Amino acid sequence: MHDQSHWRRWIPMGLVLLSIQTAVVSAAPLIQSVAGDPSSGGTLVITGSGFGQAAQIISWDDFENGTLNDPLGTPVIGPEWSFQHPSSNTPVTHYSSERRFSGGASAKVVWKEPGWSGYSINAFGWNHQGPFQGIYLTYWRYHDPSSLDITDKNHKQLYCFGDGTDGAYSDLQQFIPFMVPAGNSGFAAYLQNTPIGRWDYGSVGYGETSRVWNRWESYFRYESTVSSDDGYFEVWVDGELVRQESNLNMCEVPGGNAVHDIRIGHMFGGYGSMEYVRSYFDDVYIATSRARVEIGNAPVFGNCTKREIQIPTAWENGVLTIDCHYSEMAQEANTYIFVVDENGLASPGFPIDLESEPVDDTTAPVVTISSPVGNGGTYVTDASTVTLSGDVNDASAIISITWTSSNGGSGNIGTALPWTLSSVPLSAGDNFIRVRAIDSAGNQGVAQITVQLDPPGPPGTPERLP
């Protein structure tokens, strides 16, 4: 559970982000129903439309699976954490219970600590992954310095590295979404080496983001080619969009327009006579796009003053399954769930009750396909489409019936029983068509048939008469 009663003041945006680098023509996602166990650690099934393409989760860790005071190991999802730890004057990043946003532990990064002389670089992350042209990342951070003096300090809490070289530099490009430039007291985004760029968002100050949990988010995408100058980034702090830039030259080195390495924590230089300076990180989530699920405390995504990310375990057309994970949201009187697509468009909030008791029903719906053949059968046709019909039996209400085909087709059938699905397009050969039903307890049942399209051949050549 969150160990601090105060948050940085959240500033509602009152809008849903529309990426300005490309025109968004798709409609926002729409949630039609939510079923299952809403408690933290439970499973929810979300049905609706317009969810878009799922993101690949590169890393996810709530740091609950390690041993306190041991170096970080393997996260819940993703490659084993590695370290940038060039000096024995500080401890390696390790599991700690001193500060935690959720659960009982977080990752502790130390630059100076009582009993340790200190070193300016210390980080955890991963090396030589990807390449990822676009990255969405978010985490909670509690920065804990013995002094709030930022004069002459060099603080860069996250480095994202490419893999190009130009003979003088390696690990290009270096993009730093959250840093305090030397001589400043507010944060900025910074592109290091070739080229160099800096975008301040000084309204987010070093002092107000210290000794308190803040959520940091960024999505950035390098150019499609080195010469395209269509790079893009956005930065959010505590739910506020604080900087957004498009049509950027973010890379001038061949091979550098992608992310290979992530280093979290990274640098705090100039600590001088400070007694200690360290940061705690929790609920680190890194993915290939902005497509995700969140729980918030307002019906409009941009008006939420608190949001927490959820972990999808399945993402299909119209159906998402998530593992619930939250801490502060349990203290909110009103909670809503959101689906965000890969363009950053968020659905209207769907109300959920985090304190409701899960339904006892654990029996999956029984889905039957009666026509043109029964479950598991094969039907041969020379038509380009097929019509299916069947029924669903279950003790609870059915909230969703959907279909998918091995040729890429999919859609919603509705919840009227018995069900009928007309004009399913077919491809030559075998088409495996599945019908999935979900009940109000979140249980799922599936039936499948094979439809073999055997189109008629070309007309034969007429026989010539003598």
BELSUL-V813794 format. One record per residue. N is the residue number from 1. PHI is phi in degrees with one decimal (* if undefined). NEAR is the number of other C-alpha atoms within 8 Angstrom. D_LAST is the distance of its C-alpha to the last C-alpha in Angstrom with 1 decimal. Layout:
<<N/PHI/NEAR/D_LAST> <N/PHI/NEAR/D_LAST>>
//
This chain:
<<1/*/9/94.1> <2/-56.2/10/94.9> <3/-99.8/7/98.5> <4/-128.7/7/99.5> <5/-84.0/5/100.2> <6/-109.4/5/99.7> <7/-119.0/9/96.6> <8/-62.6/10/96.2> <9/-62.2/4/96.1> <10/-87.3/10/92.4> <11/-116.3/8/91.4> <12/-61.1/10/88.6> <13/-87.0/9/85.9> <14/67.9/8/84.7> <15/-153.3/8/81.2> <16/-102.6/10/78.0> <17/-60.9/8/77.1> <18/-113.7/8/74.3> <19/-62.2/9/73.4> <20/-90.2/6/74.0> <21/-81.6/8/71.9> <22/-140.7/5/68.6> <23/-74.3/6/67.7> <24/-95.5/7/67.3> <25/-106.1/4/64.6> <26/-81.8/5/64.3> <27/-76.4/5/66.5> <28/-66.5/10/69.4> <29/-59.2/16/68.9> <30/-135.2/11/69.8> <31/-91.4/15/71.3> <32/-102.7/8/70.5> <33/-158.7/9/72.3> <34/-135.0/13/74.4> <35/-138.7/11/74.9> <36/119.0/14/76.6> <37/-100.0/12/80.0> <38/-83.7/14/81.6> <39/-70.7/10/84.5> <40/-61.3/9/84.7> <41/98.5/7/82.7> <42/-84.6/10/80.5> <43/-119.5/11/76.8> <44/-120.1/14/75.4> <45/-112.3/12/71.9> <46/-112.6/13/71.1> <47/-116.5/12/68.2> <48/168.5/12/67.1> <49/-147.6/10/64.8> <50/70.4/12/64.6> <51/-70.8/13/66.2> <52/76.6/9/64.0> <53/-84.5/8/63.5> <54/-69.9/10/66.0> <55/-85.1/11/68.3> <56/-83.3/7/68.6> <57/-79.7/11/72.2> <58/-82.4/11/73.5> <59/-145.8/13/77.0> <60/-147.1/13/78.9> <61/-152.9/12/82.4> <62/-104.2/13/85.3> <63/62.6/12/87.3> <64/-95.2/9/88.1> <65/-98.9/6/86.7> <66/-102.9/9/89.1> <67/-98.4/6/92.6> <68/-53.3/9/95.3> <69/76.9/7/96.7> <70/-85.0/8/93.9> <71/-58.1/8/91.5> <72/-57.4/10/88.4> <73/-114.7/7/85.6> <74/-90.7/9/82.0> <75/-72.9/14/81.3> <76/-60.7/9/79.6> <77/-130.8/10/76.4> <78/111.6/10/75.7> <79/-70.2/9/76.9> <80/-57.3/8/80.4> <81/-63.4/11/83.0> <82/-118.9/8/84.3> <83/-131.8/12/87.5> <84/-106.5/10/88.9> <85/-142.2/9/92.4> <86/-79.1/6/94.0> <87/-140.7/6/97.5> <88/-79.9/6/99.4> <89/-79.2/8/101.8> <90/-135.9/14/99.8> <91/-71.5/7/98.0> <92/-67.1/10/94.3> <93/-53.1/14/92.5> <94/-143.2/13/93.0> <95/-72.1/16/92.8> <96/-141.1/12/95.8> <97/-105.9/9/97.2> <98/-64.8/5/99.7> <99/-136.6/10/97.5> <100/-156.0/16/94.2> <101/-83.2/13/92.2> <102/-133.4/12/90.4> <103/66.2/10/91.0> <104/-115.4/8/93.6> <105/-152.4/16/92.8> <106/-143.5/16/91.6> <107/-97.4/13/91.1> <108/-107.0/12/94.3> <109/-107.6/14/94.3> <110/-119.6/13/97.7> <111/-105.6/15/99.0> <112/-150.0/15/102.6> <113/-146.2/13/104.3> <114/-52.7/7/107.9> <115/92.9/4/108.3> <116/-123.8/8/105.5> <117/-75.7/9/106.2> <118/99.7/9/102.8> <119/-153.0/11/99.9> <120/-78.1/10/98.0> <121/-117.2/12/94.4> <122/-162.7/18/93.2> <123/-156.9/14/89.7> <124/-131.1/14/87.0> <125/168.5/11/83.2> <126/-153.9/13/80.4> <127/-120.0/8/79.1> <128/58.0/7/75.7> <129/-95.7/9/73.6> <130/81.9/7/70.7> <131/-76.8/8/70.0> <132/-117.5/10/70.3> <133/-73.3/11/69.8> <134/-125.0/12/71.3> <135/-138.7/14/74.1> <136/-112.0/13/75.7> <137/-140.2/11/79.0> <138/-153.3/12/81.9> <139/-159.4/12/85.1> <140/-102.1/13/88.6> <141/-134.6/13/91.5> <142/-117.2/14/95.2> <143/-93.5/13/97.0> <144/-129.4/10/100.5> <145/-96.7/11/102.8> <146/-73.7/8/106.6> <147/-137.5/5/107.0> <148/-85.8/8/105.0> <149/-65.9/4/105.9> <150/-109.9/9/102.8> <151/-58.5/8/104.6> <152/62.8/7/103.3> <153/-94.2/11/100.8> <154/-125.1/11/97.3> <155/-119.3/10/95.2> <156/-131.0/13/91.4> <157/-86.8/12/90.2> <158/-154.9/13/86.5> <159/-116.0/13/84.7> <160/-123.8/13/80.9> <161/-111.3/14/79.7> <162/-90.6/15/76.6> <163/-139.1/13/75.7> <164/-87.3/13/75.6> <165/-138.5/13/78.1> <166/-126.9/7/79.4> <167/93.1/5/81.7> <168/-100.6/5/84.8> <169/-128.2/8/83.7> <170/-128.4/9/81.7> <171/55.6/11/80.5> <172/-106.2/14/79.2> <173/-85.6/20/78.9> <174/-107.7/12/82.0> <175/-113.9/11/81.9> <176/-123.4/14/85.0> <177/-68.8/11/84.5> <178/-128.5/11/88.1> <179/-149.2/13/91.0> <180/-107.8/13/94.5> <181/-62.4/11/94.8> <182/-55.3/8/98.1> <183/85.3/8/100.8> <184/-112.8/9/99.0> <185/-116.8/12/99.6> <186/-115.6/13/96.2> <187/-86.2/16/92.7> <188/-153.0/14/89.9> <189/-98.1/13/86.4> <190/-142.0/13/86.3> <191/-109.8/13/83.7> <192/-104.1/11/85.3> <193/74.0/9/84.6> <194/-114.9/9/81.8> <195/-85.1/10/81.8> <196/-116.1/8/84.9> <197/-149.4/7/85.0> <198/-143.6/8/87.4> <199/-131.8/8/87.1> <200/-78.4/9/90.3> <201/-136.3/11/90.6> <202/-64.4/9/94.3> <203/-64.3/7/94.6> <204/-97.1/11/93.9> <205/-93.2/10/97.1> <206/-62.9/12/98.0> <207/-64.3/7/101.0> <208/-76.6/8/99.3> <209/-108.8/13/96.5> <210/-112.6/12/99.0> <211/60.0/8/100.5> <212/-159.9/13/97.9> <213/-77.6/14/94.3> <214/-127.7/12/91.8> <215/-99.7/11/88.0> <216/-110.4/12/86.3> <217/-137.4/11/82.7> <218/-152.6/13/80.5> <219/-121.6/13/76.9> <220/-142.3/11/75.9> <221/-137.6/10/72.8> <222/-72.0/13/72.6> <223/-59.6/17/70.4> <224/-65.1/9/66.7> <225/-136.5/7/67.2> <226/-59.8/12/70.5> <227/-95.6/7/70.3> <228/-80.5/8/69.0> <229/54.3/11/72.5> <230/-119.2/12/71.1> <231/-69.3/14/73.5> <232/-153.5/14/75.1> <233/-151.0/11/77.8> <234/-142.0/12/79.8> <235/-130.6/13/83.0> <236/-120.2/12/84.4> <237/-131.5/12/87.8> <238/52.0/12/88.8> <239/81.8/15/86.0> <240/-103.2/10/86.8> <241/-75.1/10/84.3> <242/-102.8/11/86.7> <243/-160.3/10/84.5> <244/-148.1/9/80.9> <245/-137.1/8/79.5> <246/-131.4/10/76.0> <247/53.7/9/74.4> <248/-99.4/10/76.5> <249/-91.1/12/76.5> <250/-105.6/12/77.2> <251/-156.4/12/75.9> <252/-124.2/10/76.1> <253/-119.9/13/75.3> <254/-53.6/8/71.8> <255/88.2/9/71.3> <256/-93.7/16/74.1> <257/-88.5/17/72.2> <258/-163.2/15/72.1> <259/-100.3/18/74.6> <260/-118.0/14/75.2> <261/-127.5/12/78.8> <262/-126.0/13/81.0> <263/-131.7/14/84.8> <264/-99.8/10/86.7> <265/101.4/12/90.5> <266/55.3/14/90.5> <267/-135.3/13/93.6> <268/-142.5/13/97.1> <269/-99.8/10/99.2> <270/77.8/8/102.8> <271/-71.3/10/104.1> <272/48.3/4/107.5> <273/-89.7/4/110.2> <274/-59.1/10/108.1> <275/-70.6/8/108.8> <276/-159.3/10/105.1> <277/-154.0/14/101.7> <278/-153.0/13/98.7> <279/-130.8/12/95.6> <280/-114.3/14/93.9> <281/-120.5/14/90.2> <282/-141.9/16/88.4> <283/50.0/13/84.9> <284/-80.7/13/83.1> <285/-133.2/12/79.5> <286/-133.3/12/77.0> <287/-141.8/13/73.4> <288/-86.7/12/70.5> <289/-154.7/11/70.5> <290/-82.1/13/72.7> <291/-62.9/14/70.6> <292/-166.4/14/73.2> <293/-123.3/13/75.1> <294/-134.9/12/78.7> <295/-110.8/13/81.5> <296/-136.1/16/83.9> <297/-111.7/13/86.8> <298/-148.8/12/85.5> <299/-71.4/13/82.4> <300/-106.7/11/81.4> <301/-53.5/15/80.6> <302/-70.3/11/82.6> <303/-94.3/11/85.6> <304/-67.1/13/86.0> <305/-96.6/12/89.3> <306/-144.4/10/88.2> <307/-142.5/11/84.7> <308/-135.9/10/83.7> <309/-79.2/10/80.3> <310/-112.6/13/78.4> <311/-110.9/10/76.1> <312/-73.5/11/72.4> <313/-108.5/8/70.9> <314/-151.0/8/67.4> <315/-142.6/10/65.9> <316/-119.0/7/62.6> <317/-59.4/10/61.1> <318/80.8/13/63.7> <319/-139.1/11/65.7> <320/-123.3/12/68.5> <321/-121.8/12/70.8> <322/-128.5/13/74.1> <323/-92.8/13/77.2> <324/-70.5/13/80.2> <325/-152.4/10/82.9> <326/-158.3/11/85.8> <327/-132.4/12/89.6> <328/-63.8/8/91.2> <329/-61.4/13/88.7> <330/-65.2/8/90.2> <331/-92.8/6/93.3> <332/-87.4/8/91.5> <333/-70.4/4/91.8> <334/-126.9/9/88.3> <335/-132.4/15/85.3> <336/-137.8/13/81.7> <337/-109.5/12/78.6> <338/-129.9/15/76.3> <339/-111.2/14/72.9> <340/-110.6/16/72.6> <341/-88.9/17/69.2> <342/-67.7/13/68.4> <343/-87.2/10/69.3> <344/89.2/12/72.8> <345/-81.7/12/72.2> <346/-104.0/13/74.2> <347/-72.9/12/73.5> <348/-59.2/11/76.2> <349/-68.1/12/78.5> <350/-105.6/11/77.8> <351/-67.7/9/81.1> <352/-136.0/10/81.8> <353/-111.4/8/84.9> <354/-67.9/8/85.8> <355/-97.9/7/88.4> <356/-70.7/7/86.2> <357/-78.9/5/85.8> <358/-64.4/9/82.4> <359/-70.4/7/80.6> <360/-72.9/5/80.9> <361/-64.1/7/77.3> <362/-121.3/6/75.4> <363/-93.0/6/72.5> <364/-71.7/10/69.0> <365/-59.6/14/66.9> <366/-99.0/9/64.2> <367/-98.1/14/60.9> <368/-120.8/10/58.1> <369/-110.5/15/54.4> <370/-102.6/11/53.1> <371/-145.8/9/49.7> <372/-81.6/9/46.9> <373/-142.2/10/48.3> <374/-76.1/10/51.8> <375/-49.4/10/53.8> <376/80.4/8/52.2> <377/-80.8/8/48.9> <378/-121.3/9/45.4> <379/-122.7/10/43.0> <380/-108.0/8/39.4> <381/-146.2/9/37.8> <382/-108.4/8/35.0> <383/-86.0/7/37.4> <384/-83.5/9/39.3> <385/-136.6/8/42.7> <386/-141.0/10/44.5> <387/-111.0/11/47.4> <388/-112.6/11/50.2> <389/-148.0/12/53.1> <390/-180.0/12/56.1> <391/-148.8/11/59.9> <392/-136.7/11/63.0> <393/-118.2/7/66.1> <394/-163.1/11/69.4> <395/-75.0/6/73.1> <396/-106.1/8/73.6> <397/-68.5/7/72.0> <398/-86.6/11/68.6> <399/-105.2/10/69.0> <400/-160.1/13/65.6> <401/-132.1/13/62.0> <402/-130.1/13/59.6> <403/-134.1/12/56.2> <404/-139.0/11/54.6> <405/-127.0/11/51.2> <406/-66.2/8/50.3> <407/-89.1/8/48.1> <408/103.3/6/51.4> <409/-75.0/9/51.5> <410/-166.7/9/54.7> <411/170.9/9/56.9> <412/-97.7/9/59.4> <413/-97.5/11/58.5> <414/102.3/8/62.0> <415/-121.9/9/64.3> <416/-69.3/5/63.3> <417/-121.3/6/62.5> <418/-65.1/8/60.1> <419/-99.2/11/58.1> <420/-136.4/9/54.7> <421/-126.5/9/52.8> <422/-101.4/7/49.8> <423/56.4/7/47.0> <424/-76.1/9/47.6> <425/-68.5/8/45.2> <426/-120.0/11/43.1> <427/-111.1/9/41.7> <428/-59.5/9/38.8> <429/96.4/7/39.9> <430/-81.7/9/43.2> <431/-118.7/14/45.7> <432/-94.6/11/49.2> <433/-110.9/12/51.0> <434/-115.1/11/54.7> <435/-118.6/12/57.0> <436/-117.7/13/60.7> <437/-119.7/15/63.7> <438/-125.3/14/67.3> <439/-99.7/16/70.3> <440/-69.3/12/73.7> <441/-93.1/13/75.2> <442/90.0/12/72.7> <443/-76.1/12/70.8> <444/-125.5/10/67.0> <445/-128.5/11/64.2> <446/-135.7/10/60.6> <447/-130.6/12/57.3> <448/-143.5/11/53.9> <449/-132.1/15/50.3> <450/-112.0/12/47.1> <451/-113.2/13/44.1> <452/-101.2/12/40.9> <453/-88.5/15/38.5> <454/-120.1/9/34.9> <455/-63.6/9/32.9> <456/-63.8/5/29.3> <457/-76.6/4/26.8> <458/-65.7/4/24.4> <459/-59.4/4/21.4> <460/-69.4/4/18.4> <461/-80.2/4/15.3> <462/-60.8/4/12.6> <463/-71.8/4/9.5> <464/-80.3/4/6.5> <465/-81.3/3/3.8> <466/-68.8/2/0.0>>
//
